[in-house]
Every structure is written in C-alpha cells, then in structure tokens.
Amino acid sequence: MMNRAWRRAMVRRTLLWIWAMATVALVACVGLLVRELMREGGDPLAIVKPEPRVMPQATPAAVPFATAATREITLYFADAEGKRLVGETTRIETGDSTVENCRKALEALIHGPRDILTPILPATTRIRGMYLLEDGELAVDFSMEIVNELKKIRSASLESLMIYGVTNTLASDALRAEKDKAGVSRVRFLIEGSAPHENFPAHLDLSGPVKPDSRWVDGNGP
C-alpha cells in the first residue's frame, strides 16, 4: 500500500514539475517575443487586439450628365389678320453647331405658335437638309409638302410672311454657336434640293438668298 501511494505521489510531482517547466518556458518565449516586438517598434499587444471593424463606405451618388444649354430665341409668326409678323419668344436647347441650332428653331417654327398667332409654315413641312456657308449664307432644303400646301393659298402677303418669318427667325444671333465667328446673314430656300420653281412662290423671287427684313415685323413697318 505504501509503495502504491509513494508511486502516485511521485507521478503527481513529476507532472507538476513538467507543468511548471512548460509554464516557465512559455513565459520566457512570450518575454522574448515582446522584447523583439518592442525593439522593432511594434505593438506587443497587437497580437491579442481584435481586428478593427471596417465600415462599408457609401457609394457616392452618380453625378448627372450636364444638360444642354438653353437660349431664348424669337420665332416669327403671322398675326391674326395675316398681315404682319409678330415675334414669340421661346427657349430651345443649343449646342456647338449653328446649323443644329437653326434646325431646332425651324422645327419650333413648323410646330406653330403657342397663342393666338398664325402659323407661317404647314405642319406637314419637312426639313431635308441645312447647310451653312462660310460667308453666312444658310441653305435650307424643304420637302415638296411646303409647295403643295402654299399653292392652295396663292397670297402674296402670306408668301412674304412665310419667307421673311423663316429668314428673320434663322438670322438671329442667338442661334450662332460660340465656335462660329459669324452667324446666319441670309437664307437660301431650296425645294427637294433645287431652287424653287418659277410658279412658286408666285409673287416672290427666290432664285437667290433672302436677307432678313424687319419691316415685316409688327411695329417696324410703315
């Protein structure tokens, strides 16, 4: 019995000794590690610190595309009696091309007035092309619909209002793009790519370009 008790005591002491030596060795290793980290300028507690929590960054809102610039322009329509031109102001998107600005203005003219004024172009009118020469001459190529509709009227006054309403509208400096040194100074009318026929218009000569004429505008005439 004593031998058995003695053996148990010896085993227990041996295990305690081994545990003590292991603890001493572990402490020594930790001490060496801490000293090495401090020598290198590191943080000895970094190995036990929790990883910093990375907060998700909010995605910046998308920046909207810059909208096109707008300008105030004047469209010329006929008055209620069909005798004079009256200006109607509107705003259109303008870009870096005088031709495109003129096209948008002419499309607005075809669309017609907002109020009691009278359209000067048929709603069926189509723009086949538009070309600006270096000397300021703007050639506008209309479709045949404009001829077919205006032949039904046969009025010298309405023909003049149409021609000078278009010319005065397109010759505005508000339609000139910044990159162009000069804007439109006169307008040449074409029908299906050619000069108008002799019977249209019946009362005006459109064999050459037309210059704007403010005398047709209400308040400027005789």
C-alpha positions as CSV (number, residue, x, y, z in Angstrom):
1,M,0.0,0.0,0.0
2,M,2.8,2.4,0.9
3,N,4.6,1.6,-2.4
4,R,1.5,2.4,-4.4
5,A,0.9,5.7,-2.5
6,W,4.5,6.6,-3.0
7,R,4.3,5.9,-6.7
8,R,1.2,8.1,-7.0
9,A,2.9,10.9,-5.2
10,M,6.0,10.6,-7.5
11,V,3.8,10.7,-10.6
12,R,1.9,13.8,-9.3
13,R,5.2,15.6,-8.5
14,T,6.6,14.7,-11.9
15,L,3.5,16.0,-13.7
16,L,3.6,19.2,-11.6
17,W,7.3,19.7,-12.4
18,I,6.7,19.2,-16.1
19,W,3.8,21.7,-16.0
20,A,5.9,24.2,-14.1
21,M,8.8,23.9,-16.6
22,A,6.4,24.2,-19.5
23,T,4.9,27.4,-17.9
24,V,8.4,28.8,-17.4
25,A,9.3,28.1,-21.0
26,L,6.1,29.7,-22.3
27,V,6.6,32.8,-20.2
28,A,10.2,33.0,-21.4
29,C,9.1,32.7,-25.0
30,V,6.4,35.4,-24.6
31,G,9.0,37.7,-22.9
32,L,11.4,37.2,-25.8
33,L,8.6,37.9,-28.3
34,V,7.6,41.1,-26.5
35,R,11.1,42.3,-26.4
36,E,11.6,41.6,-30.1
37,L,8.5,43.5,-31.0
38,M,9.4,46.4,-28.9
39,R,12.9,46.5,-30.3
40,E,11.3,46.7,-33.8
41,G,8.9,49.4,-32.8
42,G,5.8,47.2,-33.0
43,D,2.9,47.0,-30.7
44,P,3.3,43.9,-28.4
45,L,-0.5,43.8,-27.8
46,A,-1.3,43.8,-31.4
47,I,-1.5,40.0,-31.5
48,V,-4.3,40.0,-28.9
49,K,-6.1,43.1,-30.1
50,P,-9.3,42.4,-32.2
51,E,-9.1,43.3,-35.9
52,P,-10.6,46.8,-36.5
53,R,-14.0,46.7,-37.9
54,V,-14.1,48.0,-41.4
55,M,-17.2,50.0,-42.0
56,P,-18.6,49.8,-45.6
57,Q,-18.1,53.1,-47.4
58,A,-21.2,54.6,-49.0
59,T,-21.1,54.6,-52.8
60,P,-21.1,58.2,-54.0
61,A,-24.2,59.3,-55.8
62,A,-23.8,59.3,-59.6
63,V,-23.2,62.7,-61.0
64,P,-25.9,63.5,-63.6
65,F,-24.7,64.5,-67.0
66,A,-24.7,68.2,-67.7
67,T,-27.8,69.3,-69.5
68,A,-27.5,71.1,-72.8
69,A,-27.5,74.9,-72.6
70,T,-30.7,76.7,-73.4
71,R,-31.2,80.1,-75.0
72,E,-34.1,82.4,-75.5
73,I,-34.9,82.9,-79.2
74,T,-37.6,84.7,-81.2
75,L,-39.9,82.8,-83.6
76,Y,-41.8,84.9,-86.1
77,F,-45.4,84.0,-86.9
78,A,-48.2,85.9,-88.7
79,D,-50.7,88.0,-86.7
80,A,-54.3,87.1,-86.6
81,E,-55.1,89.1,-89.7
82,G,-52.2,87.6,-91.7
83,K,-50.7,90.9,-92.5
84,R,-47.6,91.3,-90.2
85,L,-45.0,89.2,-88.4
86,V,-45.1,89.0,-84.6
87,G,-42.3,87.7,-82.5
88,E,-42.9,84.9,-80.0
89,T,-40.1,84.2,-77.5
90,T,-39.3,80.6,-76.6
91,R,-36.3,78.6,-75.2
92,I,-34.5,75.9,-77.1
93,E,-31.6,73.7,-76.3
94,T,-28.5,74.9,-78.1
95,G,-25.2,73.3,-78.8
96,D,-21.9,73.9,-80.5
97,S,-23.3,73.9,-84.1
98,T,-25.1,76.9,-85.6
99,V,-26.8,74.6,-88.1
100,E,-28.3,72.4,-85.4
101,N,-29.4,75.4,-83.5
102,C,-31.1,76.7,-86.7
103,R,-32.7,73.3,-87.3
104,K,-34.2,73.3,-83.8
105,A,-35.6,76.8,-84.3
106,L,-37.1,75.9,-87.6
107,E,-38.7,72.8,-86.2
108,A,-40.2,75.0,-83.5
109,L,-41.5,77.3,-86.2
110,I,-43.1,74.4,-88.1
111,H,-44.7,73.2,-84.8
112,G,-46.5,76.5,-84.6
113,P,-47.3,79.3,-82.1
114,R,-48.4,78.8,-78.5
115,D,-51.1,81.6,-78.5
116,I,-53.3,83.3,-81.0
117,L,-50.7,83.9,-83.7
118,T,-51.0,82.2,-87.1
119,P,-48.5,79.6,-88.4
120,I,-46.5,80.6,-91.4
121,L,-45.5,77.0,-92.4
122,P,-47.7,73.9,-93.0
123,A,-47.4,71.4,-90.2
124,T,-46.5,68.8,-92.8
125,T,-43.3,70.6,-93.8
126,R,-40.2,68.5,-93.5
127,I,-36.6,69.7,-93.4
128,R,-34.5,67.7,-95.9
129,G,-31.2,69.4,-95.1
130,M,-29.5,72.5,-93.9
131,Y,-26.1,73.9,-94.8
132,L,-24.2,76.9,-93.6
133,L,-21.5,78.5,-95.9
134,E,-18.5,80.4,-94.5
135,D,-19.9,83.7,-95.7
136,G,-23.0,83.4,-93.6
137,E,-25.4,82.0,-96.2
138,L,-27.7,79.3,-94.8
139,A,-29.2,76.9,-97.4
140,V,-32.4,75.3,-96.2
141,D,-33.8,72.4,-98.2
142,F,-37.5,71.9,-97.7
143,S,-39.7,68.9,-98.8
144,M,-42.4,69.3,-101.5
145,E,-45.2,69.5,-98.9
146,I,-44.5,73.2,-98.4
147,V,-45.2,73.9,-102.1
148,N,-48.3,71.7,-102.2
149,E,-49.8,73.4,-99.2
150,L,-49.0,77.0,-100.1
151,K,-50.2,76.6,-103.7
152,K,-53.7,76.3,-102.2
153,I,-53.5,79.9,-100.8
154,R,-51.9,81.9,-103.6
155,S,-51.5,85.0,-101.5
156,A,-48.6,87.5,-102.0
157,S,-48.9,88.6,-98.3
158,L,-48.8,85.1,-96.9
159,E,-45.9,84.1,-99.2
160,S,-43.9,87.1,-97.9
161,L,-44.8,86.3,-94.3
162,M,-43.5,82.8,-94.8
163,I,-40.3,83.8,-96.4
164,Y,-39.4,86.6,-94.0
165,G,-40.7,84.8,-91.0
166,V,-38.3,82.0,-91.7
167,T,-35.4,84.3,-92.6
168,N,-35.9,86.6,-89.6
169,T,-36.1,83.7,-87.3
170,L,-32.9,81.9,-88.6
171,A,-30.8,85.1,-88.9
172,S,-30.9,85.7,-85.2
173,D,-27.5,85.9,-83.5
174,A,-29.0,83.9,-80.6
175,L,-28.6,80.8,-82.8
176,R,-24.9,81.3,-83.5
177,A,-22.7,78.8,-81.8
178,E,-19.8,80.1,-79.9
179,K,-17.2,78.4,-82.1
180,D,-18.6,80.1,-85.2
181,K,-17.2,83.6,-85.9
182,A,-20.4,84.6,-87.8
183,G,-24.0,83.5,-87.7
184,V,-26.6,83.5,-90.5
185,S,-26.8,86.6,-92.6
186,R,-29.2,85.4,-95.3
187,V,-31.2,82.3,-96.2
188,R,-31.4,80.4,-99.5
189,F,-34.6,78.4,-100.0
190,L,-34.4,75.1,-101.7
191,I,-37.2,72.6,-102.6
192,E,-36.2,69.0,-102.9
193,G,-32.5,70.0,-103.4
194,S,-33.2,72.6,-106.1
195,A,-34.1,76.2,-106.4
196,P,-37.9,76.8,-106.2
197,H,-39.8,76.5,-109.5
198,E,-40.9,79.7,-111.3
199,N,-44.5,79.2,-110.2
200,F,-43.6,79.0,-106.5
201,P,-43.7,81.3,-104.9
202,A,-45.9,83.1,-107.4
203,H,-45.1,86.6,-106.1
204,L,-41.5,86.5,-104.9
205,D,-38.2,85.8,-106.5
206,L,-36.3,83.0,-104.6
207,S,-33.6,82.5,-107.2
208,G,-31.1,84.0,-104.7
209,P,-30.7,84.1,-100.9
210,V,-33.0,86.3,-98.8
211,K,-31.8,88.8,-96.2
212,P,-33.8,89.4,-93.0
213,D,-36.2,92.4,-93.3
214,S,-37.6,93.9,-90.1
215,R,-40.1,96.0,-92.0
216,W,-42.4,92.9,-92.0
217,V,-42.3,92.7,-88.2
218,D,-45.2,94.4,-86.4
219,G,-44.3,97.8,-85.1
220,N,-41.4,98.2,-87.6
221,G,-43.2,98.7,-90.8
222,P,-44.7,101.8,-92.4
